[in-house]
């Protein structure tokens, strides 16, 4: 069958023009189903695409059947053309087996050749390593002999009376020995474990001991004579043989330690802060007085037109500092005792100042970093029992606040910006947390937490005061309590229940005044805290402000309830007089009293609590607070007064109608004498009296200086009074 289905000869059946796709897309080498579908979706819906694909699929099936029918003879003869294929395949088996054996033989020969080469390479590598070891051992022996020869030559010169060997020559000789010793040490380390090295090791140990002894003696001699030409080559030799730490340890033991033991004394600490400052001053004098030469040599000394620097040394950090710390920890352990917090604070601050000045004496910023990462630096800082110090301060500060709360609502001392002792104590404690004589930078996070705890405790204390709010004891500032009020509401409690002292209006006002003052002062507290946090690298002040704002909110949350209670107490005090309006009918009915011409006495006394509030607390609390309390009190009082007057007038009207019916029934002369001598009935006298009372009360309210335009509650009361007055004047004489 001819290859009709080859890629180049394959042709698809013709498709209807109505299809939403081009049939040639299926024949592209880069045909992609997802791309095909996404392109078609831009033109038609998926349902239309599905229908068109099904239609074209049917066309393809039909075309395939037609193609099979067309070449049916070829399909039928396909099996006939395969006859004899098995025999042909069997003929290929033998030559293919022979070829396989030849390939396996060649592979084995190649593997054996590779293995032989690998074995030879391993032997050569082993020989090379052994030659290197021998070379190193020879170098070790040569270095040992060379050093011994130099030492012998030096000894001969020192023994000759004709030649002198001064310190510079000795220094140069040690540098030569040091260079050679460095090579010796390198090759000895590389030859570790070799038998020959063990035989040479005693000679190496002798050279090492001699070299270190010579270096130590030469270094101390150079320092004692302040000869830089001796010290420099000596330190350079130490660096060459990688023994810089030995040189630093030698300086610490020979120079620093005796000085430290002489200077550091318990008497300095016991004598107070001045003695401690004097001791630290002497310690700080050591570096400029005794280490200047070392700093000059290791920090860069000008020689001619160039600067010679011997790197790798830091005597300030590795020699001076560890010995000073060791001396302080061992000789003055009382330095770290937190038993007396005031003394501990002073000693800590003086010591931190000493450390800061010590850091100034470091040669570079890198030296300062090395100092701060030194193990003795960390251990010295850990010696200070800052957590114990904080616990002592916490007990002092928190205990002071708790003690003031146990005093109740005692007034603050004279000169305080607050009214209550507890608020005065709160603010003093907040200031103490950040005061110079208490605050320590490492405890900033703990003092900040304590600040929030103090504010939270104060807010809780104010919240707890609400259990005392039902009491109506107003006698503290001369306000008469309402009749029938129970001043001993706590008498029924059992002995094991705490009885909260009653709160007077005076105390409530003082609490509100203090809460307003605390709210006003908290931003000032933040200004005090901010520079201290900046000094320790803290920068997220938005978080601090948010936390302080939350504390401020919790503190002032009780203000609405306290104001409501003040208004309630004042309104009770005012209404204790205004409710006497219900007694007016008793004063005129069947008493033959004259027609009223002035307001009742109870009205004159009704606003005394409000006048007292304005007079006594002007300047104690904000003016808008007083205005709020006055308006709130008058709203409640006048609403209740309106109800009382309305009830009295309704009662009068009912009585009047009843009397009229009785008069008509009896038709007697006695009933006509129910009025007064003026011809006005008792009922209308009552109406006139109430009208005078309401008008007088309104006049007194206006004199309080309030914004009467916003005070709409009284309008209904005035209307009621005017209506009663109109009824009274309408009576015929």
C-alpha positions as CSV (number, residue, x, y, z in Angstrom):
1,X,0.0,0.0,0.0
2,X,1.4,3.4,-0.9
3,X,2.0,5.8,2.0
4,X,-1.0,8.0,1.4
5,X,-1.0,9.1,5.1
6,X,2.4,10.7,5.0
7,X,2.4,14.1,6.7
8,X,3.1,15.9,3.4
9,X,0.4,14.0,1.5
10,X,-2.4,13.9,4.1
11,X,-5.4,16.0,3.2
12,X,-8.5,16.5,5.3
13,X,-12.0,16.4,3.9
14,X,-13.7,19.6,2.9
15,X,-15.6,21.2,5.7
16,X,-18.7,23.4,5.5
17,X,-18.2,27.1,5.5
18,X,-20.5,27.5,8.5
19,X,-17.9,26.0,10.9
20,X,-16.5,28.4,13.5
21,X,-12.9,27.1,13.0
22,X,-10.5,26.5,10.2
23,X,-9.9,22.7,9.6
24,X,-6.3,23.4,8.6
25,X,-5.5,24.3,12.3
26,X,-5.5,20.6,13.1
27,X,-2.6,20.0,10.7
28,X,-0.2,22.5,12.2
29,X,2.9,21.1,14.0
30,X,2.4,23.4,16.9
31,X,-1.3,22.7,17.3
32,X,-2.5,23.2,20.9
33,X,-5.9,22.3,22.2
34,X,-6.1,25.0,24.9
35,X,-5.0,27.7,22.5
36,X,-7.5,26.4,19.9
37,X,-10.4,26.5,22.3
38,X,-9.5,29.9,23.8
39,X,-9.3,31.4,20.2
40,X,-12.7,29.9,19.3
41,X,-14.3,31.2,22.5
42,X,-13.5,34.8,21.4
43,X,-16.0,34.3,18.5
44,X,-18.6,31.8,19.6
45,X,-20.0,30.1,22.7
46,X,-18.7,26.7,23.8
47,X,-21.9,25.1,22.9
48,X,-21.6,26.2,19.2
49,X,-17.9,25.0,19.2
50,X,-19.0,21.6,20.5
51,X,-21.7,21.3,17.8
52,X,-19.3,22.2,15.0
53,X,-16.7,19.8,16.3
54,X,-19.2,17.0,16.4
55,X,-20.3,17.8,12.9
56,X,-16.7,17.8,11.6
57,X,-16.0,14.6,13.5
58,X,-18.8,12.8,11.6
59,X,-17.3,14.1,8.3
60,X,-13.9,12.7,9.3
61,X,-15.4,9.2,10.1
62,X,-17.2,9.2,6.8
63,X,-14.0,10.1,5.0
64,X,-12.0,7.4,6.8
65,X,-14.5,4.7,5.8
66,X,-14.4,5.9,2.2
67,X,-10.5,5.7,2.3
68,X,-10.6,2.2,3.6
69,X,-13.1,1.1,1.0
70,X,-10.9,2.7,-1.7
71,X,-7.8,0.8,-0.6
72,X,-9.6,-2.4,0.5
73,X,-7.5,-4.7,-1.6
74,X,-4.3,-3.5,0.0
75,X,-5.7,-4.1,3.5
76,X,-6.7,-7.7,2.5
77,X,-3.2,-8.5,1.0
78,X,-1.4,-7.1,4.0
79,X,-1.2,-10.5,5.8
80,X,-0.2,-12.2,2.6
81,X,2.8,-9.9,2.2
82,X,4.1,-11.0,5.7
83,X,4.5,-14.7,4.8
84,X,8.2,-15.8,5.3
85,X,9.1,-13.1,7.8
86,X,9.8,-15.6,10.6
87,X,12.4,-17.4,8.5
88,X,14.2,-14.2,7.7
89,X,14.3,-13.2,11.3
90,X,15.8,-16.6,12.3
91,X,18.6,-16.1,9.8
92,X,19.6,-12.8,11.6
93,X,19.9,-14.5,15.0
94,X,23.3,-16.1,14.5
95,X,25.2,-13.1,13.2
96,X,23.7,-10.9,15.9
97,X,24.9,-13.3,18.6
98,X,28.4,-13.3,17.2
99,X,28.4,-9.5,17.2
100,X,27.3,-9.4,20.8
101,X,30.2,-11.7,21.9
102,X,32.7,-9.5,20.1
103,X,31.3,-6.4,21.8
104,X,31.5,-8.0,25.3
105,X,35.1,-9.1,24.6
106,X,36.0,-5.6,23.6
107,X,34.3,-4.1,26.7
108,X,36.2,-6.5,29.0
109,X,39.5,-5.5,27.4
110,X,38.8,-1.8,27.8
111,X,37.8,-2.3,31.5
112,X,41.0,-4.1,32.3
113,X,43.0,-1.3,30.6
114,X,41.2,1.3,32.7
115,X,41.7,-0.6,35.9
116,X,45.5,-0.9,35.2
117,X,45.7,2.8,34.6
118,X,43.8,3.5,37.9
119,X,46.1,1.3,39.9
120,X,49.1,3.0,38.4
121,X,47.7,6.4,39.2
122,X,47.0,5.4,42.8
123,X,50.5,4.2,43.2
124,X,51.9,7.4,41.7
125,X,49.7,9.5,44.0
126,X,50.9,7.5,47.0
127,X,54.5,8.0,45.9
128,X,53.8,11.7,45.5
129,X,52.3,12.0,49.0
130,X,55.2,10.1,50.5
131,X,57.7,12.3,48.7
132,X,55.8,15.3,50.0
133,X,56.0,13.9,53.5
134,X,59.7,13.3,53.2
135,X,60.1,16.8,51.8
136,X,58.3,18.2,54.7
137,X,60.3,16.2,57.2
138,X,63.5,17.3,55.5
139,X,62.2,20.9,55.7
140,X,61.5,20.4,59.4
141,X,65.0,19.1,60.0
142,X,66.5,21.9,58.0
143,X,64.5,24.5,59.9
144,X,65.5,23.0,63.2
145,X,69.1,22.9,62.2
146,X,69.0,26.4,60.8
147,X,67.4,27.8,64.0
148,X,69.9,26.0,66.2
149,X,72.7,27.4,64.0
150,X,71.4,30.9,64.4
151,X,71.1,30.5,68.2
152,X,74.6,29.0,68.4
153,X,75.9,31.9,66.3
154,X,74.1,34.4,68.5
155,X,75.5,32.7,71.7
156,X,79.1,32.9,70.3
157,X,78.7,36.6,69.5
158,X,77.4,37.3,73.0
159,X,80.4,35.4,74.4
160,X,82.9,37.4,72.4
161,X,84.3,40.5,74.3
162,X,85.1,42.2,71.1
163,X,81.5,42.5,69.8
164,X,78.4,43.7,71.5
165,X,74.8,42.7,70.8
166,X,72.3,45.3,71.7
167,X,68.5,45.0,71.8
168,X,67.9,45.9,68.2
169,X,70.3,43.1,67.1
170,X,68.5,40.6,69.4
171,X,65.2,41.8,68.0
172,X,66.3,41.3,64.4
173,X,67.7,37.8,65.3
174,X,64.4,36.8,66.9
175,X,62.5,38.0,63.8
176,X,64.7,35.7,61.7
177,X,64.1,32.9,64.1
178,X,60.4,33.6,64.2
179,X,60.1,33.5,60.4
180,X,62.0,30.2,60.3
181,X,59.9,28.9,63.2
182,X,56.7,29.7,61.4
183,X,57.8,27.5,58.5
184,X,58.9,24.9,60.9
185,X,55.5,24.9,62.6
186,X,53.7,24.7,59.3
187,X,55.7,21.7,58.1
188,X,55.5,20.0,61.5
189,X,51.7,20.2,61.4
190,X,51.6,18.8,57.9
191,X,53.8,15.9,59.0
192,X,51.8,15.0,62.1
193,X,52.0,11.3,62.9
194,X,55.3,10.6,61.2
195,X,57.8,8.6,63.3
196,X,60.7,10.9,62.4
197,X,58.8,13.9,63.6
198,X,58.5,12.3,67.1
199,X,62.3,12.1,67.2
200,X,62.7,15.8,66.3
201,X,59.9,16.9,68.6
202,X,62.1,17.4,71.7
203,X,64.3,19.8,69.7
204,X,61.3,21.7,68.5
205,X,60.0,22.0,72.0
206,X,63.3,23.3,73.2
207,X,63.3,25.9,70.4
208,X,59.7,26.9,71.2
209,X,60.5,27.3,74.9
210,X,63.6,29.3,74.2
211,X,61.8,31.5,71.6
212,X,58.9,32.3,73.9
213,X,61.2,33.0,76.8
214,X,63.3,35.3,74.7
215,X,60.3,37.1,73.3
216,X,58.8,37.6,76.8
217,X,62.0,38.9,78.2
218,X,62.6,41.2,75.2
219,X,59.0,42.5,75.2
220,X,59.1,43.4,78.9
221,X,62.5,45.0,78.5
222,X,61.2,47.1,75.6
223,X,58.2,48.2,77.6
224,X,60.2,49.0,80.7
225,X,62.7,51.1,78.7
226,X,59.9,52.5,76.4
227,X,62.1,51.4,73.4
228,X,59.9,51.1,70.4
229,X,62.7,49.6,68.3
230,X,62.6,46.6,70.7
231,X,58.8,46.3,71.1
232,X,58.0,46.5,67.4
233,X,60.1,43.6,66.2
234,X,59.2,41.6,69.2
235,X,55.4,42.0,68.5
236,X,56.1,41.4,64.9
237,X,57.7,38.1,65.8
238,X,54.8,37.1,68.0
239,X,52.5,37.8,65.0
240,X,54.8,35.8,62.7
241,X,54.6,32.7,64.8
242,X,50.9,33.2,65.4
243,X,51.3,33.8,69.2
244,X,49.6,37.2,69.4
245,X,47.3,35.9,72.2
246,X,50.3,34.9,74.2
247,X,51.7,38.4,74.0
248,X,48.3,39.9,75.1
249,X,48.1,37.4,77.9
250,X,51.7,38.3,79.0
251,X,50.8,42.0,79.1
252,X,47.7,41.2,81.1
253,X,49.5,39.2,83.7
254,X,52.7,41.2,84.0
255,X,51.5,44.8,83.6
256,X,47.7,45.0,84.1
257,X,47.1,42.5,86.9
258,X,49.5,44.1,89.5
259,X,48.1,47.6,88.7
260,X,44.5,46.3,89.1
261,X,45.2,44.6,92.4
262,X,46.7,47.8,93.7
263,X,43.9,50.1,92.6
264,X,40.7,48.0,93.1
265,X,39.8,48.0,96.8
266,X,36.5,47.4,98.7
267,X,37.0,50.6,100.6
268,X,36.3,52.6,97.4
269,X,32.9,51.0,97.0
270,X,32.0,51.3,100.7
271,X,33.0,55.0,100.8
272,X,30.2,55.9,98.4
273,X,29.8,57.1,94.8
274,X,32.7,59.5,95.0
275,X,35.1,56.7,96.0
276,X,33.8,54.5,93.2
277,X,34.3,57.3,90.7
278,X,37.9,57.8,92.0
279,X,38.6,54.1,91.6
280,X,37.3,54.0,88.1
281,X,39.3,57.1,87.3
282,X,42.5,55.4,88.3
283,X,41.6,52.3,86.2
284,X,41.0,54.5,83.2
285,X,44.4,56.2,83.7
286,X,46.1,52.9,83.0
287,X,45.8,52.8,79.2
288,X,47.2,56.3,78.5
289,X,49.9,55.9,81.1
290,X,51.0,52.3,80.5
291,X,49.7,51.2,77.1
292,X,50.5,54.2,75.0
293,X,53.6,52.5,73.5
294,X,51.7,49.3,72.7
295,X,48.9,51.3,71.1
296,X,51.4,53.3,69.0
297,X,53.1,50.2,67.7
298,X,49.9,48.2,67.0
299,X,47.8,51.1,66.0
300,X,50.2,52.6,63.4
301,X,53.5,54.5,64.0
302,X,55.0,56.9,61.5
303,X,58.5,55.8,60.4
304,X,60.0,58.2,57.8
305,X,57.5,58.7,55.0
306,X,55.5,55.5,55.7
307,X,53.3,54.2,58.4
308,X,54.1,50.8,59.9
309,X,51.3,48.8,61.4
310,X,51.5,45.5,63.2
311,X,48.0,44.0,62.9
312,X,46.4,41.3,64.9
313,X,46.7,42.9,68.4
314,X,44.1,44.5,70.6
315,X,45.7,44.9,74.1
316,X,42.8,47.2,75.3
317,X,40.3,44.4,74.7
318,X,42.3,41.3,75.3
319,X,44.8,42.3,78.0
320,X,43.4,45.3,80.0
321,X,39.7,44.7,80.0
322,X,39.7,41.0,81.2
323,X,42.0,41.8,84.1
324,X,40.0,44.8,85.2
325,X,36.8,42.8,85.1
326,X,38.4,39.9,87.0
327,X,39.6,42.3,89.6
328,X,36.2,44.0,90.1
329,X,34.4,40.6,90.3
330,X,36.8,39.1,92.8
331,X,37.8,42.0,95.0
332,X,34.6,44.1,95.2
333,X,31.7,41.6,95.0
334,X,29.5,44.1,96.9
335,X,29.5,46.2,93.8
336,X,26.7,44.1,92.4
337,X,24.6,43.8,95.5
338,X,21.0,45.1,94.8
339,X,19.9,45.1,98.4
340,X,20.0,49.0,98.6
341,X,18.3,50.0,95.3
342,X,19.4,53.6,95.5
343,X,23.1,52.6,96.0
344,X,22.7,49.9,93.3
345,X,21.4,52.5,90.9
346,X,24.2,54.9,91.5
347,X,26.9,52.2,91.3
348,X,25.4,50.8,88.1
349,X,25.2,54.2,86.4
350,X,28.8,55.1,87.5
351,X,30.0,51.7,86.2
352,X,28.2,52.1,82.9
353,X,29.9,55.5,82.6
354,X,33.2,53.9,83.3
355,X,32.5,51.3,80.5
356,X,31.5,54.1,78.1
357,X,34.8,56.0,78.8
358,X,36.7,52.7,78.5
359,X,35.2,52.2,75.0
360,X,36.4,55.7,74.0
361,X,40.0,54.5,74.7
362,X,39.6,51.7,72.1
363,X,41.6,52.3,68.9
364,X,38.7,51.9,66.5
365,X,35.0,51.0,66.1
366,X,36.1,47.5,65.3
367,X,37.9,47.3,68.6
368,X,34.7,48.5,70.4
369,X,32.7,45.7,68.6
370,X,35.3,43.2,69.8
371,X,35.0,44.5,73.3
372,X,31.3,44.2,73.4
373,X,31.4,40.7,72.0
374,X,34.1,39.6,74.5
375,X,33.1,36.9,76.9
376,X,34.2,38.9,80.0
377,X,32.1,41.9,78.8
378,X,29.0,39.8,78.7
379,X,29.7,38.1,82.0
380,X,30.4,41.5,83.7
381,X,27.0,42.8,82.5
382,X,25.3,39.7,83.6
383,X,26.7,40.2,87.2
384,X,24.3,43.1,87.7
385,X,21.0,41.7,89.2
386,X,18.8,44.1,87.2
387,X,15.8,41.8,87.6
388,X,16.1,41.9,91.4
389,X,16.5,45.7,91.3
390,X,13.4,46.0,89.2
391,X,11.4,43.7,91.6
392,X,12.4,46.0,94.5
393,X,11.4,49.1,92.6
394,X,8.1,47.4,91.5
395,X,7.2,46.7,95.1
396,X,8.0,50.3,96.0
397,X,6.0,51.9,93.2
398,X,3.1,49.5,93.0
399,X,2.9,49.3,96.8
400,X,2.8,53.1,97.1
401,X,-0.2,53.2,94.7
402,X,-2.0,50.4,96.5
403,X,-1.4,52.1,99.8
404,X,-2.9,55.3,98.5
405,X,-5.9,53.4,97.2
406,X,-6.4,51.9,100.7
407,X,-6.7,55.4,102.0
408,X,-9.9,55.8,100.1
409,X,-10.7,59.2,98.6
410,X,-8.3,61.2,100.7
411,X,-7.5,64.6,99.3
412,X,-4.1,65.2,97.7
413,X,-1.4,67.2,99.6
414,X,-1.1,71.0,99.1
415,X,0.6,72.0,96.0
416,X,-0.5,69.0,94.0
417,X,-2.1,69.5,90.6
418,X,-4.5,66.7,91.5
419,X,-7.4,66.6,93.9
420,X,-7.2,63.1,95.3
421,X,-4.3,61.4,97.0
422,X,-4.6,58.3,94.9
423,X,-4.3,60.2,91.6
424,X,-1.4,62.2,93.0
425,X,0.3,58.9,93.9
426,X,-0.4,57.5,90.5
427,X,1.3,60.4,88.7
428,X,4.2,60.5,91.1
429,X,4.7,56.7,90.4
430,X,4.5,57.2,86.7
431,X,7.2,59.9,86.9
432,X,9.3,57.7,89.1
433,X,9.3,54.9,86.5
434,X,11.3,57.2,84.2
435,X,13.1,59.4,86.8
436,X,16.9,59.7,86.6
437,X,17.4,58.1,90.0
438,X,15.3,55.0,89.3
439,X,15.2,54.4,85.5
440,X,17.9,52.2,83.9
441,X,18.1,51.7,80.1
442,X,18.3,47.9,80.2
443,X,15.0,47.9,82.1
444,X,13.1,50.2,79.7
445,X,10.8,47.4,78.6
446,X,9.9,46.5,82.2
447,X,9.3,50.1,83.2
448,X,7.1,50.6,80.2
449,X,5.1,47.6,81.2
450,X,4.9,48.9,84.7
451,X,3.6,52.3,83.3
452,X,0.8,50.5,81.6
453,X,0.1,48.4,84.7
454,X,-0.2,51.5,86.9
455,X,-2.7,53.1,84.5
456,X,-4.7,49.9,84.2
457,X,-4.8,49.5,88.0
458,X,-6.0,53.1,88.4
459,X,-8.6,52.5,85.8
460,X,-9.7,49.4,87.6
461,X,-9.9,51.3,90.9
462,X,-12.1,54.0,89.3
463,X,-14.3,51.2,87.9
464,X,-14.6,49.7,91.3
465,X,-15.9,53.0,92.7
466,X,-19.1,52.4,90.8
467,X,-20.3,50.0,93.5
468,X,-20.5,53.0,95.8
469,X,-22.5,55.2,93.4
470,X,-26.0,54.2,94.6
471,X,-25.4,56.1,97.9
472,X,-27.0,59.5,98.2
473,X,-24.9,61.1,100.9
474,X,-24.7,64.8,99.9
475,X,-24.1,66.3,103.2
476,X,-20.4,66.6,102.6
477,X,-20.8,69.9,100.8
478,X,-24.0,71.2,102.5
479,X,-26.6,69.7,100.2
480,X,-29.6,68.4,102.0
481,X,-30.3,64.7,101.1
482,X,-33.7,63.8,99.8
483,X,-36.1,62.7,102.4
484,X,-36.4,59.0,102.8
485,X,-32.9,58.3,101.5
486,X,-31.1,55.4,103.3
487,X,-27.6,56.4,104.3
488,X,-26.9,53.1,105.9
489,X,-27.4,50.8,102.9
490,X,-24.4,48.8,103.9
491,X,-25.6,48.0,107.4
492,X,-27.3,44.8,106.2
493,X,-24.0,43.3,104.9
494,X,-22.3,40.5,106.8
495,X,-19.1,41.3,108.7
496,X,-16.9,39.5,106.1
497,X,-18.1,41.7,103.3
498,X,-16.2,45.0,102.6
499,X,-18.4,48.0,102.9
500,X,-17.5,50.7,100.4
501,X,-17.5,54.2,101.9
502,X,-20.3,56.4,100.4
503,X,-19.3,58.8,97.7
504,X,-20.3,62.4,98.0
505,X,-20.8,64.9,95.1
506,X,-17.6,66.5,96.2
507,X,-15.7,63.3,95.9
508,X,-17.3,62.5,92.5
509,X,-16.3,65.9,91.2
510,X,-12.8,65.4,92.4
511,X,-12.6,62.1,90.7
512,X,-13.8,63.6,87.4
513,X,-11.4,66.5,87.8
514,X,-8.5,64.1,88.3
515,X,-9.5,61.9,85.3
516,X,-9.6,65.0,83.1
517,X,-6.2,66.0,84.4
518,X,-4.7,62.6,83.8
519,X,-6.0,62.6,80.3
520,X,-4.5,66.0,79.8
521,X,-1.1,65.0,81.2
522,X,-0.5,61.7,79.5
523,X,1.0,63.3,76.3
524,X,3.5,65.0,78.6
525,X,4.4,61.6,80.0
526,X,5.0,60.4,76.4
527,X,7.4,63.3,75.8
528,X,9.3,62.2,78.9
529,X,9.5,58.6,77.8
530,X,10.4,59.2,74.1
531,X,14.1,60.4,74.5
532,X,14.8,57.5,76.9
533,X,13.6,55.0,74.3
534,X,15.5,56.8,71.6
535,X,18.7,56.4,73.5
536,X,18.3,52.6,73.4
537,X,17.6,52.6,69.7
538,X,13.8,52.2,69.8
539,X,12.0,53.8,66.9
540,X,8.5,52.4,66.7
541,X,6.8,55.2,68.6
542,X,3.6,54.7,66.8
543,X,3.2,51.5,68.8
544,X,4.0,53.3,72.1
545,X,1.5,56.1,71.3
546,X,-1.2,53.6,70.5
547,X,-0.7,51.6,73.7
548,X,-0.7,54.8,75.8
549,X,-3.9,55.9,74.0
550,X,-5.5,52.6,74.9
551,X,-4.6,53.1,78.5
552,X,-5.9,56.7,78.4
553,X,-9.2,55.4,77.0
554,X,-9.5,52.8,79.8
555,X,-8.9,55.5,82.4
556,X,-11.6,57.9,81.1
557,X,-14.1,55.2,80.4
558,X,-15.8,55.8,83.7
559,X,-16.3,59.6,83.1
560,X,-19.8,59.3,81.6
561,X,-21.0,57.1,84.5
562,X,-19.5,59.5,87.1
563,X,-21.1,62.5,85.4
564,X,-24.4,60.7,85.3
565,X,-24.2,60.0,89.0
566,X,-23.3,63.7,89.8
567,X,-26.3,64.8,87.7
568,X,-28.5,62.2,89.5
569,X,-27.4,63.3,92.9
570,X,-27.8,67.0,92.1
571,X,-31.3,66.4,90.6
572,X,-32.3,64.5,93.7
573,X,-31.1,67.4,95.8
574,X,-33.0,69.9,93.7
575,X,-36.2,67.9,93.5
576,X,-36.2,67.3,97.3
577,X,-37.3,70.9,97.3
578,X,-39.4,71.1,94.1
579,X,-41.6,68.2,95.1
580,X,-43.0,70.4,97.8
581,X,-45.2,71.8,95.1
582,X,-47.5,69.0,96.0
583,X,-48.0,70.7,99.4
584,X,-49.4,74.0,97.9
585,X,-53.1,72.8,97.8
586,X,-52.9,72.1,101.6
587,X,-51.7,75.7,102.2
588,X,-54.8,77.3,100.5
589,X,-57.7,74.9,100.8
590,X,-60.1,76.0,103.5
591,X,-57.4,78.3,105.0
592,X,-58.9,81.6,103.9
593,X,-55.3,82.8,103.0
594,X,-54.7,85.9,100.9
595,X,-54.1,85.7,97.1
596,X,-50.4,84.7,96.6
597,X,-48.1,87.5,95.4
598,X,-44.7,85.8,95.5
599,X,-43.1,82.5,95.0
600,X,-43.0,79.8,97.6
601,X,-40.0,79.3,99.8
602,X,-39.2,75.8,98.4
603,X,-38.5,77.4,94.9
604,X,-35.9,79.8,96.4
605,X,-34.0,76.8,97.9
606,X,-34.4,74.5,94.9
607,X,-31.4,75.8,93.0
608,X,-29.0,76.1,96.0
609,X,-27.2,72.9,95.1
610,X,-26.5,74.2,91.6
611,X,-25.3,77.6,92.9
612,X,-23.1,75.7,95.3
613,X,-21.7,73.6,92.4
614,X,-20.8,76.7,90.4
615,X,-19.3,78.5,93.4
616,X,-17.2,75.7,94.9
617,X,-15.9,73.9,91.8
618,X,-15.2,76.8,89.5
619,X,-11.6,76.1,88.5
620,X,-11.6,72.6,89.9
621,X,-13.2,71.1,86.8
622,X,-13.6,72.4,83.3
623,X,-16.3,74.9,82.7
624,X,-17.9,72.7,80.1
625,X,-18.2,69.9,82.7
626,X,-20.1,72.2,85.1
627,X,-22.4,73.4,82.2
628,X,-23.0,69.7,81.4
629,X,-24.0,68.9,85.0
630,X,-26.2,71.9,85.4
631,X,-28.1,71.3,82.2
632,X,-28.4,67.6,83.0
633,X,-29.7,68.3,86.5
634,X,-32.2,70.9,85.3
635,X,-33.5,68.5,82.6
636,X,-34.2,65.8,85.1
637,X,-35.5,68.1,87.9
638,X,-37.8,70.1,85.7
639,X,-39.3,67.0,84.0
640,X,-40.1,65.6,87.5
641,X,-41.3,69.1,88.6
642,X,-43.6,69.3,85.5
643,X,-45.2,65.9,86.5
644,X,-45.7,67.1,90.1
645,X,-47.3,70.4,89.0
646,X,-49.4,68.7,86.4
647,X,-50.6,66.2,89.0
648,X,-51.5,69.1,91.4
649,X,-53.4,71.0,88.8
650,X,-55.3,67.9,87.7
651,X,-56.2,67.2,91.3
652,X,-57.3,70.8,91.8
653,X,-59.5,70.7,88.7
654,X,-61.1,67.5,89.9
655,X,-61.7,69.0,93.3
656,X,-63.1,72.1,91.8
657,X,-65.6,70.1,89.6
658,X,-66.6,68.0,92.6
659,X,-67.3,71.1,94.7
660,X,-69.4,72.7,91.9
661,X,-71.6,69.6,91.7
662,X,-71.9,69.6,95.5
663,X,-72.9,73.3,95.5
664,X,-75.6,72.8,92.9
665,X,-77.0,69.9,94.9
666,X,-77.2,71.7,98.2
667,X,-78.1,75.1,96.9
668,X,-77.1,76.5,100.2
669,X,-75.4,79.7,101.2
670,X,-72.5,77.9,102.9
671,X,-71.3,76.6,99.6
672,X,-71.0,80.2,98.3
673,X,-68.4,80.9,101.0
674,X,-65.8,78.5,99.7
675,X,-63.8,81.4,98.2
676,X,-61.5,83.8,99.9
677,X,-62.2,87.4,101.0
678,X,-60.9,88.6,97.6
679,X,-63.6,86.6,95.8
680,X,-61.0,84.2,94.3
681,X,-61.5,80.5,95.0
682,X,-59.0,78.4,96.8
683,X,-58.4,76.4,93.6
684,X,-57.4,79.5,91.7
685,X,-55.2,80.6,94.5
686,X,-53.4,77.3,94.1
687,X,-53.1,77.9,90.4
688,X,-51.7,81.4,90.9
689,X,-49.2,80.2,93.5
690,X,-47.9,77.4,91.2
691,X,-47.7,80.0,88.3
692,X,-45.6,82.3,90.5
693,X,-43.4,79.4,91.5
694,X,-42.8,78.3,87.9
695,X,-42.0,81.8,86.7
696,X,-39.6,82.4,89.6
697,X,-37.9,79.2,89.0
698,X,-37.4,80.1,85.4
699,X,-36.0,83.4,86.4
700,X,-33.5,81.7,88.7
701,X,-32.5,79.3,86.0
702,X,-31.7,82.1,83.6
703,X,-29.4,83.7,86.3
704,X,-27.3,80.5,86.2
705,X,-25.8,81.7,83.0
706,X,-26.7,78.7,81.0
707,X,-27.5,78.6,77.3
708,X,-31.3,78.7,77.7
709,X,-31.8,78.4,73.9
710,X,-30.8,74.8,74.2
711,X,-32.9,74.3,77.3
712,X,-36.3,73.3,75.8
713,X,-37.6,71.2,78.7
714,X,-38.9,74.2,80.6
715,X,-41.2,75.4,77.8
716,X,-43.8,72.8,78.6
717,X,-43.7,73.7,82.2
718,X,-44.1,77.4,81.4
719,X,-47.0,76.6,79.1
720,X,-48.7,74.6,81.9
721,X,-48.2,77.5,84.3
722,X,-49.6,80.1,81.9
723,X,-52.6,77.9,81.2
724,X,-53.3,77.6,85.0
725,X,-52.9,81.4,85.4
726,X,-55.3,82.0,82.6
727,X,-57.9,79.8,84.3
728,X,-57.4,81.6,87.6
729,X,-57.9,85.1,86.1
730,X,-60.9,84.0,84.1
731,X,-62.9,83.4,87.4
732,X,-65.6,86.0,88.0
733,X,-65.2,88.0,91.2
